[in-house]
Amino acid sequence: MARLGREPLIHPDCEIADCSFGGWVEIGRGSRLSHVEMGDYSYCDRYADLANASVGKFANIASFVRVGPTDHPMQQASLHHFLYRSGDYWDDAARDEAFFARRLSRRARIGHDTWIGHGAVIRPEVTIGDGAVVGAGAVVTKDVPPYWIVTGVPATPMRPRFAPPIAERLSALAWWDWDHALLRERLEDFRSLEIEAFLEKYHG
């Protein structure tokens, strides 16, 4: 596999529209991304589908994840997209631009150092806090606090990833803002130190 770098590594058969990527980003085969901002070191695995989303740094997005699935107009007489993609059906009808503008504004937000499990769904306007974990197959309809693990349909809190004092210190440390060289310098500590020792060394 090619080494990751400042240019995104986009695998074959992807559909990418109106996206911006940081450095060391990887987009898995067959993924579809539309109106997405993705921070440094984040990736999505195969066949992820992300729309109208802001993704932080070091986000780990598994295969077949859906972020920001679009809605249908539930308050009108029909749910069908002939209401807003009208130009696909009639030469003299235009798209409903206001509908698309509303859809685009309803952004999902995924924080730094997050893990979104295989096949999870994150609804529009939901925020996944820094360090949080979303279990495989979960459907997330409400915000997830930083460093919490949620599972199920609909997703509910299972337990904190770390005790609150540790989570607060990690948030304050914000190691995800360290530069590439500093991450390399401290790689062995990431690998070997328990969380308390890591924080003692780098946060005091």
C-alpha positions as CSV (number, residue, x, y, z in Angstrom):
1,M,0.0,0.0,0.0
2,A,1.2,3.5,-0.7
3,R,2.4,5.5,2.2
4,L,0.0,8.2,3.3
5,G,1.0,11.9,2.8
6,R,-0.3,15.4,2.6
7,E,-2.4,14.5,-0.5
8,P,-5.5,12.3,0.2
9,L,-5.3,8.7,-0.8
10,I,-8.5,8.0,-2.6
11,H,-9.1,4.3,-3.5
12,P,-10.9,3.3,-6.7
13,D,-14.6,3.7,-7.5
14,C,-15.2,6.6,-5.1
15,E,-17.6,9.5,-5.7
16,I,-16.3,12.7,-4.3
17,A,-18.2,16.0,-4.6
18,D,-17.4,19.4,-2.9
19,C,-15.1,18.0,-0.3
20,S,-11.9,19.2,1.4
21,F,-9.3,16.9,3.0
22,G,-6.4,17.4,5.4
23,G,-3.1,15.6,5.2
24,W,-2.7,11.8,5.7
25,V,-6.4,11.2,4.8
26,E,-7.6,7.9,3.3
27,I,-10.9,7.3,1.5
28,G,-11.8,3.6,1.1
29,R,-12.9,1.9,-2.1
30,G,-16.3,2.6,-3.3
31,S,-17.0,5.4,-0.8
32,R,-19.3,8.3,-1.6
33,L,-18.6,11.7,0.0
34,S,-20.6,14.9,-0.7
35,H,-20.1,18.3,1.0
36,V,-17.6,16.8,3.6
37,E,-14.7,18.4,5.4
38,M,-12.3,15.9,6.8
39,G,-9.3,16.7,9.1
40,D,-5.8,15.4,9.1
41,Y,-5.2,11.7,9.6
42,S,-8.9,10.8,9.4
43,Y,-10.1,7.9,7.2
44,C,-13.2,6.1,6.1
45,D,-13.1,2.4,5.1
46,R,-14.8,0.8,2.1
47,Y,-18.2,1.9,0.9
48,A,-18.7,4.6,3.5
49,D,-21.4,7.2,2.6
50,L,-20.9,10.7,4.1
51,A,-22.9,13.7,3.3
52,N,-23.0,17.3,4.7
53,A,-20.5,16.5,7.5
54,S,-17.6,18.0,9.3
55,V,-15.1,15.4,10.4
56,G,-12.2,16.2,12.8
57,K,-8.7,14.8,12.9
58,F,-7.8,11.2,13.5
59,A,-11.4,10.0,13.0
60,N,-11.7,6.2,12.4
61,I,-14.8,5.6,10.2
62,A,-15.4,1.9,9.4
63,S,-16.8,0.4,6.3
64,F,-20.5,0.9,5.3
65,V,-21.0,3.8,7.7
66,R,-23.6,6.4,6.8
67,V,-23.2,9.9,8.0
68,G,-25.8,12.6,7.4
69,P,-28.4,10.5,5.5
70,T,-30.7,12.8,3.7
71,D,-34.4,13.3,4.5
72,H,-37.5,13.2,2.5
73,P,-40.3,15.9,2.8
74,M,-42.5,14.2,5.4
75,Q,-44.9,17.1,5.8
76,Q,-46.0,17.2,2.1
77,A,-48.5,15.0,0.3
78,S,-45.7,12.9,-1.1
79,L,-42.3,11.8,0.2
80,H,-40.9,11.2,-3.4
81,H,-38.0,13.2,-4.8
82,F,-40.2,14.4,-7.8
83,L,-41.1,17.2,-5.4
84,Y,-37.5,18.6,-5.2
85,R,-35.7,17.0,-8.2
86,S,-38.5,18.0,-10.4
87,G,-36.3,18.8,-13.4
88,D,-35.5,15.1,-13.7
89,Y,-39.2,14.5,-14.6
90,W,-40.4,17.6,-16.5
91,D,-38.6,19.9,-18.9
92,D,-40.5,23.0,-17.6
93,A,-39.9,22.3,-13.8
94,A,-36.9,23.4,-11.7
95,R,-35.3,21.9,-8.7
96,D,-36.5,23.1,-5.3
97,E,-33.4,24.9,-4.4
98,A,-34.7,25.9,-0.9
99,F,-35.1,22.2,-0.1
100,F,-31.5,21.5,-1.1
101,A,-30.2,24.5,0.9
102,R,-32.0,23.3,4.0
103,R,-30.5,19.8,3.5
104,L,-27.0,21.2,3.1
105,S,-27.2,23.3,6.2
106,R,-28.1,20.3,8.5
107,R,-24.5,19.1,9.1
108,A,-23.3,16.2,11.2
109,R,-20.2,16.8,13.2
110,I,-17.6,14.1,14.1
111,G,-14.9,15.1,16.6
112,H,-11.3,14.3,16.9
113,D,-10.0,10.7,17.7
114,T,-13.4,9.1,17.2
115,W,-14.3,5.6,16.2
116,I,-17.5,5.0,14.2
117,G,-18.2,1.3,14.0
118,H,-19.1,-0.8,10.9
119,G,-22.5,0.0,9.5
120,A,-23.4,2.8,12.0
121,V,-25.7,5.6,10.9
122,I,-25.3,9.1,12.2
123,R,-28.2,11.4,11.6
124,P,-28.0,15.0,10.3
125,E,-27.3,17.7,12.9
126,V,-25.8,15.1,15.4
127,T,-22.5,15.9,17.0
128,I,-20.1,13.0,18.0
129,G,-17.8,14.4,20.7
130,D,-14.0,14.1,20.7
131,G,-12.8,10.6,21.7
132,A,-16.2,9.1,21.4
133,V,-17.0,5.5,20.1
134,V,-20.1,4.6,18.2
135,G,-20.7,0.8,18.2
136,A,-21.2,-1.2,15.0
137,G,-24.7,-1.0,13.6
138,A,-25.8,1.9,15.9
139,V,-28.2,4.5,14.8
140,V,-27.2,7.8,16.4
141,T,-30.1,10.3,16.7
142,K,-28.7,12.5,19.5
143,D,-25.4,14.1,20.4
144,V,-22.7,11.9,21.9
145,P,-20.6,13.5,24.7
146,P,-16.8,13.4,24.4
147,Y,-15.2,10.1,25.4
148,W,-18.5,8.2,25.7
149,I,-19.3,4.8,24.0
150,V,-22.8,4.5,22.5
151,T,-24.4,1.4,21.1
152,G,-27.8,0.2,19.8
153,V,-30.8,1.4,17.8
154,P,-31.4,4.1,18.7
155,A,-27.9,4.6,20.2
156,T,-27.8,4.9,23.9
157,P,-24.8,5.5,26.3
158,M,-23.1,2.3,27.3
159,R,-20.2,3.6,29.4
160,P,-17.6,6.3,29.4
161,R,-14.4,5.4,27.5
162,F,-12.4,7.1,30.3
163,A,-13.3,8.5,33.7
164,P,-14.3,12.2,33.5
165,P,-11.0,13.6,35.0
166,I,-9.0,11.7,32.4
167,A,-11.3,12.7,29.6
168,E,-11.0,16.3,30.6
169,R,-7.2,16.1,30.7
170,L,-7.1,14.5,27.3
171,S,-9.3,17.2,25.9
172,A,-7.1,19.9,27.3
173,L,-4.0,18.2,26.0
174,A,-5.5,18.1,22.5
175,W,-2.7,15.9,21.2
176,W,-4.4,15.8,17.8
177,D,-3.0,19.3,17.2
178,W,0.6,18.1,17.5
179,D,2.5,18.3,14.2
180,H,3.6,15.2,12.2
181,A,7.2,15.2,13.5
182,L,6.1,15.5,17.1
183,L,3.6,12.6,16.7
184,R,6.5,10.5,15.3
185,E,8.8,11.5,18.2
186,R,6.2,10.4,20.7
187,L,4.9,7.4,18.9
188,E,6.5,4.9,21.3
189,D,4.8,6.6,24.2
190,F,1.4,6.4,22.4
191,R,2.0,2.7,22.0
192,S,3.4,1.8,25.4
193,L,2.2,4.1,28.1
194,E,-1.0,3.6,30.1
195,I,-3.3,6.6,29.8
196,E,-2.5,8.0,33.2
197,A,1.3,7.8,32.6
198,F,0.8,9.4,29.1
199,L,-1.1,12.3,30.6
200,E,1.4,12.7,33.5
201,K,4.2,12.9,31.0
202,Y,2.6,15.3,28.6
203,H,-0.1,17.2,30.5
204,G,1.3,17.2,34.1
